[in-house]
Amino acid sequence: MEFKLTNLKNLESGEYAEVIAVLGEKAIRRRILDVGILPGVRLEVVKRAPLGDPVQISLRGYDLIIRKTEAEKILVSQRKN
């Protein structure tokens, strides 16, 4: 089994990944962590707006809408079979 490191911005609708790290300046990083996007959390990209922004994700039993600029600061590991 292979793992691919990427950021959340690069995932397509229906793909799953595990959060590895949250990058970025302190205020943005804190806001992302405060909504429950923490290292070790599994999430799914539910859907994207037509131009790719914003992105709807599902994690910990709830859906969350985030901007593409925030999604690119979330480093994830995606399992490749």
MARFIDO-771900 format. One record per atom (N, C-alpha, C): x, y, z; residue number from 1; atom name. Coordinates in Angstrom, 2 decimals, decimal comma, padded with zeros to 5 digits. Example, Ala and Ser with C-alpha at 12.3 -4.5 7.8 and 13.67 -1.06 7.14 Angstrom:
// residues 2
<<013,19; -005,69; 007,80>; 1; N>
<<012,30; -004,50; 007,80>; 1; CA>
<<013,20; -003,30; 007,80>; 1; C>
<<012,85; -002,25; 007,08>; 2; N>
<<013,67; -001,06; 007,14>; 2; CA>
<<012,90; 000,03; 007,87>; 2; C>
// end
This chain:
// residues 81
<<000,85; -001,18; 000,00>; 1; N>
<<000,00; 000,00; 000,00>; 1; CA>
<<000,89; 001,24; 000,00>; 1; C>
<<000,53; 002,19; -000,79>; 2; N>
<<001,30; 003,41; -000,99>; 2; CA>
<<000,54; 004,62; -000,44>; 2; C>
<<001,26; 005,60; 000,05>; 3; N>
<<000,64; 006,84; 000,54>; 3; CA>
<<001,17; 008,02; -000,26>; 3; C>
<<000,29; 008,94; -000,54>; 4; N>
<<000,66; 010,13; -001,30>; 4; CA>
<<000,44; 011,35; -000,42>; 4; C>
<<001,46; 012,18; -000,26>; 5; N>
<<001,33; 013,43; 000,49>; 5; CA>
<<000,95; 014,54; -000,47>; 5; C>
<<-000,06; 015,30; -000,10>; 6; N>
<<-000,53; 016,41; -000,91>; 6; CA>
<<-001,23; 017,39; 000,02>; 6; C>
<<-001,81; 018,44; -000,54>; 7; N>
<<-002,62; 019,30; 000,31>; 7; CA>
<<-004,08; 019,09; -000,05>; 7; C>
<<-004,95; 019,48; 000,84>; 8; N>
<<-006,38; 019,25; 000,69>; 8; CA>
<<-006,94; 019,88; -000,59>; 8; C>
<<-006,34; 020,96; -001,02>; 9; N>
<<-006,80; 021,65; -002,24>; 9; CA>
<<-006,76; 020,73; -003,46>; 9; C>
<<-005,86; 019,77; -003,49>; 10; N>
<<-005,67; 018,91; -004,65>; 10; CA>
<<-006,60; 017,70; -004,70>; 10; C>
<<-007,38; 017,46; -003,66>; 11; N>
<<-008,27; 016,30; -003,65>; 11; CA>
<<-009,55; 016,60; -004,41>; 11; C>
<<-010,10; 015,56; -005,01>; 12; N>
<<-011,35; 015,67; -005,77>; 12; CA>
<<-012,52; 015,21; -004,90>; 12; C>
<<-013,72; 015,53; -005,33>; 13; N>
<<-014,93; 015,09; -004,62>; 13; CA>
<<-014,93; 013,58; -004,48>; 13; C>
<<-015,30; 013,10; -003,29>; 14; N>
<<-015,36; 011,67; -003,03>; 14; CA>
<<-014,07; 011,05; -002,53>; 14; C>
<<-012,98; 011,81; -002,50>; 15; N>
<<-011,70; 011,27; -002,03>; 15; CA>
<<-011,56; 011,46; -000,52>; 15; C>
<<-010,88; 010,49; 000,11>; 16; N>
<<-010,63; 010,50; 001,54>; 16; CA>
<<-009,15; 010,73; 001,79>; 16; C>
<<-008,83; 011,31; 002,95>; 17; N>
<<-007,43; 011,51; 003,33>; 17; CA>
<<-007,34; 011,68; 004,84>; 17; C>
<<-006,13; 011,60; 005,34>; 18; N>
<<-005,86; 011,83; 006,76>; 18; CA>
<<-005,00; 013,08; 006,90>; 18; C>
<<-005,36; 013,95; 007,82>; 19; N>
<<-004,61; 015,19; 008,04>; 19; CA>
<<-003,26; 014,85; 008,66>; 19; C>
<<-002,19; 015,37; 008,08>; 20; N>
<<-000,84; 015,18; 008,58>; 20; CA>
<<-000,39; 016,41; 009,36>; 20; C>
<<-000,64; 017,60; 008,82>; 21; N>
<<-000,22; 018,85; 009,47>; 21; CA>
<<-001,04; 020,01; 008,94>; 21; C>
<<-001,11; 021,05; 009,74>; 22; N>
<<-001,74; 022,30; 009,32>; 22; CA>
<<-000,65; 023,36; 009,30>; 22; C>
<<-000,46; 023,96; 008,14>; 23; N>
<<000,60; 024,94; 007,93>; 23; CA>
<<000,01; 026,34; 007,90>; 23; C>
<<000,86; 027,33; 007,77>; 24; N>
<<000,38; 028,70; 007,61>; 24; CA>
<<000,69; 029,58; 008,80>; 24; C>
<<000,35; 030,85; 008,63>; 25; N>
<<000,60; 031,80; 009,70>; 25; CA>
<<-000,30; 031,51; 010,89>; 25; C>
<<000,06; 032,03; 012,04>; 26; N>
<<-000,55; 031,67; 013,31>; 26; CA>
<<-002,08; 031,82; 013,33>; 26; C>
<<-002,62; 032,94; 012,86>; 27; N>
<<-004,06; 033,19; 012,94>; 27; CA>
<<-004,85; 032,20; 012,08>; 27; C>
<<-004,40; 031,97; 010,87>; 28; N>
<<-005,10; 031,04; 009,98>; 28; CA>
<<-004,98; 029,61; 010,50>; 28; C>
<<-003,80; 029,24; 010,93>; 29; N>
<<-003,56; 027,90; 011,47>; 29; CA>
<<-004,45; 027,65; 012,68>; 29; C>
<<-004,54; 028,60; 013,58>; 30; N>
<<-005,36; 028,48; 014,78>; 30; CA>
<<-006,83; 028,29; 014,41>; 30; C>
<<-007,32; 029,06; 013,45>; 31; N>
<<-008,73; 028,95; 013,04>; 31; CA>
<<-009,02; 027,57; 012,47>; 31; C>
<<-008,10; 027,05; 011,65>; 32; N>
<<-008,29; 025,72; 011,07>; 32; CA>
<<-008,30; 024,65; 012,17>; 32; C>
<<-007,37; 024,74; 013,10>; 33; N>
<<-007,32; 023,78; 014,20>; 33; CA>
<<-008,56; 023,88; 015,08>; 33; C>
<<-009,06; 025,09; 015,32>; 34; N>
<<-010,22; 025,29; 016,18>; 34; CA>
<<-011,50; 024,65; 015,65>; 34; C>
<<-011,62; 024,49; 014,34>; 35; N>
<<-012,82; 023,86; 013,78>; 35; CA>
<<-012,69; 022,33; 013,72>; 35; C>
<<-011,60; 021,78; 014,25>; 36; N>
<<-011,46; 020,34; 014,36>; 36; CA>
<<-010,61; 019,67; 013,31>; 36; C>
<<-009,95; 020,44; 012,47>; 37; N>
<<-009,05; 019,86; 011,47>; 37; CA>
<<-007,69; 019,72; 012,13>; 37; C>
<<-007,47; 018,54; 012,72>; 38; N>
<<-006,26; 018,26; 013,50>; 38; CA>
<<-005,50; 017,10; 012,88>; 38; C>
<<-004,19; 017,02; 013,11>; 39; N>
<<-003,43; 015,86; 012,62>; 39; CA>
<<-004,06; 014,56; 013,12>; 39; C>
<<-004,18; 013,59; 012,21>; 40; N>
<<-004,75; 012,29; 012,55>; 40; CA>
<<-006,22; 012,15; 012,18>; 40; C>
<<-006,90; 013,26; 011,88>; 41; N>
<<-008,32; 013,22; 011,54>; 41; CA>
<<-008,49; 012,78; 010,09>; 41; C>
<<-009,43; 011,84; 009,87>; 42; N>
<<-009,77; 011,44; 008,50>; 42; CA>
<<-010,89; 012,32; 008,00>; 42; C>
<<-010,82; 012,70; 006,74>; 43; N>
<<-011,85; 013,54; 006,17>; 43; CA>
<<-012,14; 013,12; 004,74>; 43; C>
<<-013,28; 013,59; 004,25>; 44; N>
<<-013,70; 013,31; 002,88>; 44; CA>
<<-014,04; 014,63; 002,21>; 44; C>
<<-013,63; 014,79; 000,96>; 45; N>
<<-014,06; 015,94; 000,18>; 45; CA>
<<-015,43; 015,59; -000,37>; 45; C>
<<-016,46; 016,32; 000,08>; 46; N>
<<-017,83; 016,04; -000,33>; 46; CA>
<<-018,09; 016,63; -001,71>; 46; C>
<<-017,83; 017,91; -001,86>; 47; N>
<<-017,99; 018,55; -003,17>; 47; CA>
<<-017,26; 019,87; -003,22>; 47; C>
<<-017,12; 020,36; -004,43>; 48; N>
<<-016,45; 021,65; -004,69>; 48; CA>
<<-017,41; 022,54; -005,46>; 48; C>
<<-017,26; 023,83; -005,28>; 49; N>
<<-018,01; 024,78; -006,09>; 49; CA>
<<-017,50; 024,68; -007,53>; 49; C>
<<-018,26; 025,15; -008,50>; 50; N>
<<-017,86; 025,01; -009,92>; 50; CA>
<<-016,44; 025,49; -010,24>; 50; C>
<<-015,98; 026,54; -009,62>; 51; N>
<<-014,62; 027,01; -009,89>; 51; CA>
<<-013,61; 026,51; -008,86>; 51; C>
<<-014,02; 025,54; -008,03>; 52; N>
<<-013,12; 024,93; -007,06>; 52; CA>
<<-013,05; 025,63; -005,72>; 52; C>
<<-013,80; 026,69; -005,54>; 53; N>
<<-013,75; 027,45; -004,29>; 53; CA>
<<-015,15; 027,89; -003,91>; 53; C>
<<-015,67; 027,53; -002,76>; 54; N>
<<-015,07; 026,80; -001,65>; 54; CA>
<<-015,16; 025,28; -001,81>; 54; C>
<<-014,64; 024,58; -000,80>; 55; N>
<<-014,62; 023,13; -000,76>; 55; CA>
<<-015,43; 022,67; 000,44>; 55; C>
<<-016,32; 021,69; 000,25>; 56; N>
<<-017,09; 021,12; 001,35>; 56; CA>
<<-016,43; 019,82; 001,76>; 56; C>
<<-016,09; 019,71; 003,05>; 57; N>
<<-015,48; 018,48; 003,56>; 57; CA>
<<-016,33; 017,93; 004,69>; 57; C>
<<-016,18; 016,64; 004,92>; 58; N>
<<-016,89; 015,97; 006,00>; 58; CA>
<<-015,85; 015,36; 006,93>; 58; C>
<<-015,96; 015,65; 008,22>; 59; N>
<<-015,05; 015,11; 009,21>; 59; CA>
<<-015,75; 015,07; 010,56>; 59; C>
<<-015,41; 014,09; 011,37>; 60; N>
<<-015,92; 013,98; 012,74>; 60; CA>
<<-017,45; 014,10; 012,83>; 60; C>
<<-018,16; 013,65; 011,81>; 61; N>
<<-019,62; 013,66; 011,86>; 61; CA>
<<-020,29; 014,95; 011,46>; 61; C>
<<-019,56; 015,90; 010,90>; 62; N>
<<-020,18; 017,13; 010,43>; 62; CA>
<<-019,52; 017,59; 009,13>; 62; C>
<<-020,23; 018,44; 008,41>; 63; N>
<<-019,71; 019,00; 007,17>; 63; CA>
<<-019,20; 020,41; 007,43>; 63; C>
<<-018,18; 020,79; 006,70>; 64; N>
<<-017,53; 022,07; 006,87>; 64; CA>
<<-017,19; 022,62; 005,49>; 64; C>
<<-017,40; 023,91; 005,32>; 65; N>
<<-017,05; 024,58; 004,06>; 65; CA>
<<-015,80; 025,42; 004,34>; 65; C>
<<-014,76; 025,22; 003,54>; 66; N>
<<-013,55; 026,02; 003,70>; 66; CA>
<<-013,14; 026,59; 002,34>; 66; C>
<<-012,37; 027,64; 002,40>; 67; N>
<<-011,86; 028,27; 001,18>; 67; CA>
<<-010,67; 027,50; 000,64>; 67; C>
<<-010,45; 027,67; -000,64>; 68; N>
<<-009,33; 026,99; -001,30>; 68; CA>
<<-007,99; 027,45; -000,69>; 68; C>
<<-007,89; 028,71; -000,30>; 69; N>
<<-006,64; 029,21; 000,31>; 69; CA>
<<-006,37; 028,53; 001,65>; 69; C>
<<-007,43; 028,17; 002,37>; 70; N>
<<-007,26; 027,44; 003,63>; 70; CA>
<<-006,94; 025,97; 003,34>; 70; C>
<<-007,60; 025,40; 002,34>; 71; N>
<<-007,38; 023,99; 001,99>; 71; CA>
<<-005,94; 023,72; 001,56>; 71; C>
<<-005,30; 024,70; 000,95>; 72; N>
<<-003,91; 024,47; 000,52>; 72; CA>
<<-002,93; 024,48; 001,69>; 72; C>
<<-003,36; 024,90; 002,86>; 73; N>
<<-002,51; 024,90; 004,05>; 73; CA>
<<-002,65; 023,62; 004,87>; 73; C>
<<-003,52; 022,71; 004,43>; 74; N>
<<-003,77; 021,46; 005,15>; 74; CA>
<<-003,07; 020,32; 004,40>; 74; C>
<<-002,01; 019,79; 005,00>; 75; N>
<<-001,24; 018,70; 004,42>; 75; CA>
<<-001,92; 017,38; 004,78>; 75; C>
<<-002,19; 016,56; 003,77>; 76; N>
<<-002,89; 015,29; 004,00>; 76; CA>
<<-002,14; 014,14; 003,36>; 76; C>
<<-002,44; 012,94; 003,86>; 77; N>
<<-001,92; 011,70; 003,31>; 77; CA>
<<-003,08; 010,95; 002,72>; 77; C>
<<-002,93; 010,57; 001,47>; 78; N>
<<-003,98; 009,87; 000,75>; 78; CA>
<<-003,50; 008,46; 000,43>; 78; C>
<<-004,30; 007,46; 000,76>; 79; N>
<<-003,95; 006,06; 000,51>; 79; CA>
<<-004,18; 005,72; -000,95>; 79; C>
<<-003,18; 005,17; -001,58>; 80; N>
<<-003,28; 004,74; -002,98>; 80; CA>
<<-003,18; 003,22; -003,02>; 80; C>
<<-004,15; 002,56; -003,64>; 81; N>
<<-004,14; 001,09; -003,74>; 81; CA>
<<-003,57; 000,66; -005,06>; 81; C>
// end
